Amino acid sequence: MKTPFVSLEQIKEIAKEYPTPFHIYDEAAIRCNARALKSAFAWNKGFKEYFAVKATPNPAIIKILKEEGCGVDCSSYTELMLAERCGLSGTQIMFSSNVTPAKDFEYAAKLGAYINLDDFTHIEYLEKLVGIPETICCRYNPGGHFTLENQIMDNPGDAKYGFTKPQLIEGFKLLKAKGAKHFGIHAFLASNTVTNDYYPTLAEQLFELAVELNKETGANIKFINLSGGVGVSYTPEGVPNDIAVIGEGVRKAFERIMVPAGLGEAAIFTELGRYMLAPYGHLIAQVLHQKHIYKDYIGLDACACNLMRPAMYGSYHHITVLGKEEKPLDHLYDVTGGLCENNDKFAIDRMLPEIEIGDYVAIHDTGAHGFAMGYNYNGKLRSAELLLQEDGGVKLIRRAETPEDYFATLEF
Ligand SMILES: *Cc1c(COP(=O)(O)O)cnc(C)c1O
């Protein structure tokens, strides 16, 4: 079962002031989830979550998470600007980029952010630009497949990211020679994992690597960055991850591998995006049209420009027709947007209650990688973002684009 965090009555009220489509986020739930994460890793004294800004790049969201003790993970110049404007600096920022422009490294260094290098050649590139900082992180790519219980979860061997192991050993030696004193190790080996085993398995691999790197190079391991990849259940049948179980699994591996090797002071960092926000956002849209040809179509005022995941990855996003939560799901529909692209479908062959023009729908789990992946194809404009506050009030946290925004970069 998936239940929206807003009712039809609330949406009717909100839509009077802010017309659909819009994304809305649930502040109370975001805070509650952030606290559960913190408590799951409370056993590690240096634990910190660096929220992956790309998932939901909005100052209101970043500030809520900052109040809950999170930093941010940035990967570009403008994401660093956003972090700075939200009052974050220094070790509250992790800079995990790839194919990094010089000015981005310069900015990250100026802010005093932790820099996470994606490639061996970036050592010299960074040194020439700003010198090697005292603390430096490197991203690891083990190659091959990442498996859990003989099941392939993802394919690092095909991924553009990170150092190979021999590069990491040479890299740590080189960085030490160039003055680095403290080291971080980072890896992101599988995306949207819905299993409590991903982080513990990844942690085990990174802990063993840390012990080996420490032995081979004498590097002082300051932190292990487990990055993102803890997923959410997009389908109503899925069993969500249990962050307490995940934290305990990581603790066991830490006690078994890191502590006996004398690395028990190392901090655990995470860079979660999806897990922090996805379930706590809805895309709210209104039904504009219905058409009945070879199939039955429901046309919304939102389109793939507001939520790209179904069009891009074929992702499932649950849909609730507001006010019809208790009605039988006895109609088969394709739910579409208005792009001149046949993949602009939020749902294909979905059983829903009978829909009428003017109905409001909540598209679930759009809090991460939702608005953020928006674009302007077909001259469609990005929507507003709203925050449902803890007291039940609603705050505009990003206005909807207007045609003037679309024309702002054009020359006539
Ligand atoms: C995208 C990304 C994340 C966040 O991933 P989620 O799957 O949203 O948790 C974290 N770190 C890096 C380097 C990323 O690219």
PDBQT file of the ligand as one rigid body, heavy atoms in Angstrom, charges set to zero:
ROOT
HETATM    1  C1  LIG A 501      24.035  10.268  -7.507  1.00  0.00    +0.000 C 
HETATM    2  C2  LIG A 501      25.085  10.167  -6.499  1.00  0.00    +0.000 A 
HETATM    3  C3  LIG A 501      24.773   9.964  -5.146  1.00  0.00    +0.000 A 
HETATM    4  C4  LIG A 501      23.359   9.768  -4.652  1.00  0.00    +0.000 C 
HETATM    5  O1  LIG A 501      22.829   8.604  -5.149  1.00  0.00    +0.000 OA
HETATM    6  P1  LIG A 501      21.400   8.081  -4.645  1.00  0.00    +0.000 P 
HETATM    7  O2  LIG A 501      21.201   6.844  -5.434  1.00  0.00    +0.000 OA
HETATM    8  O3  LIG A 501      20.436   9.153  -4.939  1.00  0.00    +0.000 OA
HETATM    9  O4  LIG A 501      21.526   7.818  -3.206  1.00  0.00    +0.000 OA
HETATM   10  C5  LIG A 501      25.811   9.938  -4.241  1.00  0.00    +0.000 A 
HETATM   11  N1  LIG A 501      27.096  10.094  -4.631  1.00  0.00    +0.000 NA
HETATM   12  C6  LIG A 501      27.437  10.280  -5.909  1.00  0.00    +0.000 A 
HETATM   13  C7  LIG A 501      28.868  10.470  -6.266  1.00  0.00    +0.000 C 
HETATM   14  C8  LIG A 501      26.455  10.310  -6.894  1.00  0.00    +0.000 A 
HETATM   15  O5  LIG A 501      26.786  10.484  -8.170  1.00  0.00    +0.000 OA
ENDROOT
TORSDOF 0
